[in-house]
Structure formats: structure tokens, C-alpha cells
Amino acid sequence: MRRDVTEIRSFYGTPLGQTATRLIGARLSDAWGPLTGQDVLGLGYAAPWLDEMREARRALCAMPFAQGAEAWPRAVRSRTTLVDELALPFATGVFDRILAVHAIEEATDPLALVRELGRVLKPSGRLVLVVAGRGGLWAGSEKTPFGDGRPYSRGQLERLVRDAELEPFAWSQALFCPPWGRLTGLADALEPWGARLMPGAAGVVLLEAVKIQLALRPRTAAAPVPARRRQTLAPQPAGLVPTVRRNVEIGDEHD
């Protein structure tokens, strides 16, 4: 059973929730940059981050029936829709970017959900899953929405998106600070140190996936299959501009 939308909204109104919004938002900004002219979909409870995507051509907030919905944005005409997460009310291939937060951990069928997100993603589109990290303290805290449902490791997310016929493209982590309100003031300082000293203890894992378009070749063709490669959005020390390391081989993830 999904956590009610009013409880999630209350959490993101607290100092701890605002800290989580900011730290995860920094990773999303690193990954996507400006979204001018892009069509964006948020699934689950993505409103706090959609608020920062004002330059997008169109942004919609889809909230699952079991969770409930709230009006978003508050000050203008609402762009929220209540949805069946396994049968989204959108045409195939319409969104440039999709952000799923508090979406797959409590889904009855995570694979079907990710496949449905892939369906509405444009061929050149990009999907980011923000999911509670299996090795982090946030997954064990019922005081936050990340404590609900099943947490994931990076390796589990990679397998999930591949099973959904998408390709892992980039990843990152956030929320190394424990989910204790009295420590929110230390969150920024703890992020880079946590990434270096306890990389498996992140509160959330962010995995970006793309839709792979395969060209059909004649049966006589014997062209070699290129090795899979992807970007890695590694957490950076505080004060440095985040960088993207290109052409990093996909390695095995220890679950």
C-alpha cells in the first residue's frame, strides 16, 4: 500500500524533507541541465523537483491512484493527473524526460511500471529513477517516504531497466546524511565524505536510462556488437563543479 499523498507532502515541508529535495535536485541538475523546450513527466511524488524545471516547455505531474493526488503547481492552473501507473493516459513516445520518485519501491509490478514509462518516453528520451538505497539508513526510517516499500541497489536497478528494454546510462547517489532532523545542517558537508568513505550507504540511488533503438540488419551481416558503455555521474567533493566521466565501462554491482 502506498503512503498517502498528504503524508508525503507533510514530509517535504519539514527541514529534513527540504534538505532531501535540495540534495537530490543537485544530482538531477547535474544529469539534465537546462530543460528548455523539453516535455517532462513526473511520476509518483515528483512535485518538489518539477518546481525547479520552470524552463521546460511542458511539465506534468502524474500521481498513482493508490497514493492520491494534490494540485500542482499551487499558484497557477493545475497540471496534476491521477493515473493508473501501469496504464498511463499518454500516447506512446511523447516525453523527453521522465522523473520517477516514490514510484517503483511500492509498485505492485515494478517491471511493468518501468516498461510503461519506457513506452511514453521518446526514442531520444531519458528516464531517471530516484529510489531508496538498499544500504542506506533512509530505507529503514518510517519517518520518511523512502522508508516505504522495497529499496534497491544500483545493480538491481540496472537489471530492472534492462528487463524493461531500456539501457542504463548514468547513475549517482545522494542522502548520505542520516534521516535525523538535528543533522540537516551537516548534510552538505557529509555528502562528499559519505560518497568517498561509505559509497554503499547512500539514502537514495539515482539511475538514468535511455531507450535504445536497434537497427535491423540482414542475416548475412556480421558486424561486431559494440561494448556497452555509459556515463557515470559520480558524487563530487563539496565546492567543486560536478563533472561527467564519459565512456566508463559498466561494472558488476555487488548486491
Backbone hydrogen bonds, N-H to C=O, Kabsch-Sander energy under -0.5 kcal/mol:
donor,donor_aa,acceptor,acceptor_aa,energy
5,V,67,Q,-2.2
7,E,4,D,-0.7
8,I,4,D,-1.8
9,R,5,V,-2.7
10,S,6,T,-2.0
11,F,7,E,-2.0
12,Y,8,I,-2.1
13,G,9,R,-0.6
13,G,10,S,-0.9
14,T,11,F,-1.9
17,G,11,F,-0.7
18,Q,14,T,-2.6
19,T,15,P,-2.0
20,A,16,L,-2.2
21,T,17,G,-2.3
22,R,18,Q,-2.1
23,L,19,T,-2.5
24,I,20,A,-2.4
25,G,21,T,-2.3
26,A,22,R,-1.7
27,R,23,L,-1.1
28,L,24,I,-2.0
29,S,25,G,-2.4
30,D,26,A,-1.9
31,A,27,R,-1.9
32,W,28,L,-2.8
33,G,29,S,-1.7
37,G,55,E,-0.9
38,Q,35,L,-2.3
40,V,38,Q,-0.5
40,V,58,R,-3.2
41,L,97,R,-2.1
42,G,60,L,-2.5
43,L,99,L,-2.7
44,G,62,A,-1.6
45,Y,43,L,-0.7
45,Y,101,V,-2.3
49,W,46,A,-1.2
50,L,46,A,-2.2
51,D,47,A,-1.8
52,E,49,W,-1.2
53,M,50,L,-1.8
56,A,53,M,-1.5
57,R,35,L,-0.6
57,R,38,Q,-1.3
58,R,38,Q,-1.6
60,L,40,V,-2.3
61,C,79,R,-2.6
62,A,42,G,-3.5
62,A,60,L,-0.6
63,M,61,C,-0.5
63,M,81,T,-2.5
65,F,83,V,-1.8
67,Q,64,P,-1.0
68,G,64,P,-2.3
79,R,72,W,-4.2
81,T,61,C,-2.4
83,V,63,M,-2.5
85,E,83,V,-0.7
87,A,84,D,-2.1
90,F,88,L,-1.4
93,G,119,R,-2.0
94,V,91,A,-0.5
94,V,120,V,-1.6
95,F,120,V,-2.3
96,D,39,D,-1.7
97,R,39,D,-2.0
98,I,126,R,-2.1
99,L,41,L,-2.8
100,A,128,V,-2.6
101,V,43,L,-2.1
101,V,99,L,-0.6
102,H,130,V,-0.8
107,A,104,I,-0.8
113,L,109,D,-2.1
114,V,110,P,-2.5
115,R,111,L,-2.4
116,E,112,A,-2.0
117,L,113,L,-2.1
118,G,114,V,-2.4
119,R,115,R,-1.7
120,V,116,E,-1.5
121,L,117,L,-0.7
122,K,95,F,-2.9
125,G,122,K,-2.3
126,R,96,D,-2.2
127,L,209,A,-2.9
128,V,98,I,-2.8
129,L,207,L,-2.8
130,V,100,A,-2.8
130,V,128,V,-0.6
131,V,129,L,-0.6
131,V,205,V,-2.5
133,G,203,G,-2.6
134,R,152,Y,-2.0
136,G,133,G,-1.3
137,L,201,A,-0.5
140,G,137,L,-1.0
141,S,138,W,-1.4
142,E,140,G,-0.7
144,T,141,S,-1.2
147,G,144,T,-1.9
148,D,145,P,-1.4
150,R,105,E,-2.3
152,Y,132,A,-2.6
157,L,153,S,-2.0
158,E,154,R,-2.4
159,R,155,G,-2.1
160,L,156,Q,-2.1
161,V,157,L,-2.5
162,R,158,E,-2.0
163,D,159,R,-2.4
164,A,160,L,-1.2
165,E,162,R,-1.9
166,L,161,V,-2.6
167,E,210,V,-2.7
169,F,208,E,-3.5
170,A,208,E,-1.5
172,S,206,L,-2.3
174,A,204,V,-1.8
180,W,178,P,-2.4
181,G,179,P,-0.5
183,L,180,W,-2.3
184,T,181,G,-1.5
186,L,183,L,-1.9
187,A,184,T,-1.3
190,L,186,L,-2.1
191,E,187,A,-1.6
193,W,189,A,-0.8
194,G,190,L,-3.0
195,A,191,E,-2.1
196,R,192,P,-1.3
197,L,193,W,-2.9
198,M,194,G,-2.3
201,A,198,M,-2.4
202,A,199,P,-0.5
203,G,174,A,-0.8
203,G,175,L,-1.4
204,V,174,A,-2.3
205,V,131,V,-2.9
206,L,172,S,-2.8
207,L,129,L,-2.2
207,L,205,V,-0.5
208,E,170,A,-3.4
209,A,127,L,-3.0
210,V,167,E,-2.2
211,K,125,G,-0.9
212,I,165,E,-0.5
212,I,210,V,-0.6
213,Q,211,K,-0.5
214,L,212,I,-0.7
221,A,218,P,-1.6
230,R,248,V,-1.5
231,Q,169,F,-1.9
232,T,245,R,-1.5
233,L,171,W,-1.3
233,L,231,Q,-0.5
234,A,232,T,-1.5
240,L,237,P,-1.7
245,R,232,T,-1.3
245,R,243,T,-0.5
246,R,244,V,-0.7
248,V,230,R,-1.8
249,E,247,N,-0.5
250,I,228,R,-0.7
255,D,253,E,-0.6
